[in-house]
Amino acid sequence: MAKATGLSPASVSYALRGMQVSGETIERVRRAAAELGYEADPIARALASGRTGMIGLLCGSLEDLWQQALAVGIGRALKDNDRYALILDAVGDPARERTLARQLRDQRVDALIVQPVDPAAPFWAELCESLPVVSIGDALAGARTAGEVVFDNRAGVTLALEHLRDRGHRRLAVLTPTRASTPDRPADVHVLAEAERLALDIEVITAPQSPAAATGVARGALAAGHRAFFCFSDSIAYGVYAASVAGGLRIPLDVSVMGYDDHPMSGLLTPPLTTVDWDIDRIVRAAVGAVVDAADGETRHRRIVQSPQLRERGSVG
């Protein structure tokens, strides 16, 4: 390769890894590699560099369709940066999340992206001392992360609850995936505070992020007389749609439903789901940029705050 490109072996090595050389040199080396049928040996490269090229991606729950879309976007963006995602699912369980995070560290991934189930867990501080970590959604309390792409949940919750109040709703069921073991998640804290400020009567109900499982929870809430729902996941909102149809109730004439992440499917429902959009494409770009830089040795901490937008469609009567 060095002879074919007229570059030093070190320059060729850097170019193949996409680091410390110009974009023109990287393209020149990759073009020569393609012509020669050259493929780098990943094991040899890992031994030489001390890096595996693997980035851990620990999802809070892949039952949630928005998190599935996030994982797909991150996996593709990492591939574009010559990294590979090792994707694991915490299934909404803080204990499983802790175990999987430590396993990823022990498998020597170069860095970790996490959408935490329990952002206040004390083990994050210890993990971040030995591995660059970028969190999505919530900051990791007490931990020195390499980066954070956090959601302005105060603004998002306010948008949702004010929209429901302005449409005349005073009694709401708030369906959240948060468990009793993680009561301090920021979005749930904000919903309680905002409900008090807006004089809303709310009942917070734990619901799985699987649409099928959320349907059962929604049936119970409808049977209890709830007719307005704020769901902390569009996937949960899909369960409310299914339960309403099964009960012979119409959206939005009989039941109002509000989501919280604007999954692409939400605009295809009948009626389309009113929800809060967090700009998933920007989240992917920000998280992958931060984690790639951290894996390459960048020590500058990045904090990106995602602002929400209300997507008013037709599911709130």
Stockholm file with secondary structure:
# STOCKHOLM 1.0

chainA/1-317         MAKATGLSPASVSYALRGMQVSGETIERVRRAAAELGYEADPIARALASGRTGMIGLLCGSLEDLWQQALAVGIGRALKDNDRYALILDAVGDPARERTLARQLRDQRVDALIVQPVDPAAPFWAELCESLPVVSIGDALAGARTAGEVVFDNRAGVTLALEHLRDRGHRRLAVLTPTRASTPDRPADVHVLAEAERLALDIEVITAPQSPAAATGVARGALAAGHRAFFCFSDSIAYGVYAASVAGGLRIPLDVSVMGYDDHPMSGLLTPPLTTVDWDIDRIVRAAVGAVVDAADGETRHRRIVQSPQLRERGSVG
#=GR chainA/1-317 SS CHHHHTCCHHHHHHHHHTCSSCHHHHHHHHHHHHHHTCCCCHHHHHHHHSCCSEEEEEESCTTSHHHHHHHHHHHHHHHHTTCEEEEEECTTCHHHHHHHHHHHHHTTCSEEEECCSCTTCTHHHHHHHHSCEEEEESCCTTCCCSEEEEECHHHHHHHHHHHHHHTTCCEEEEEECCCTTCTTCHHHHHHHHHHHHTTCEEEEEECCSSHHHHHHHHHHHHHTTCCEEEESSHHHHHHHHHHHHHTTCCTTTTCEEECSSCCGGGGGSSSCCBEEECCHHHHHHHHHHHHHHHHTTCCCCEEEEECCEEECCSCCC
#=GC SS_cons         CHHHHTCCHHHHHHHHHTCSSCHHHHHHHHHHHHHHTCCCCHHHHHHHHSCCSEEEEEESCTTSHHHHHHHHHHHHHHHHTTCEEEEEECTTCHHHHHHHHHHHHHTTCSEEEECCSCTTCTHHHHHHHHSCEEEEESCCTTCCCSEEEEECHHHHHHHHHHHHHHTTCCEEEEEECCCTTCTTCHHHHHHHHHHHHTTCEEEEEECCSSHHHHHHHHHHHHHTTCCEEEESSHHHHHHHHHHHHHTTCCTTTTCEEECSSCCGGGGGSSSCCBEEECCHHHHHHHHHHHHHHHHTTCCCCEEEEECCEEECCSCCC
//
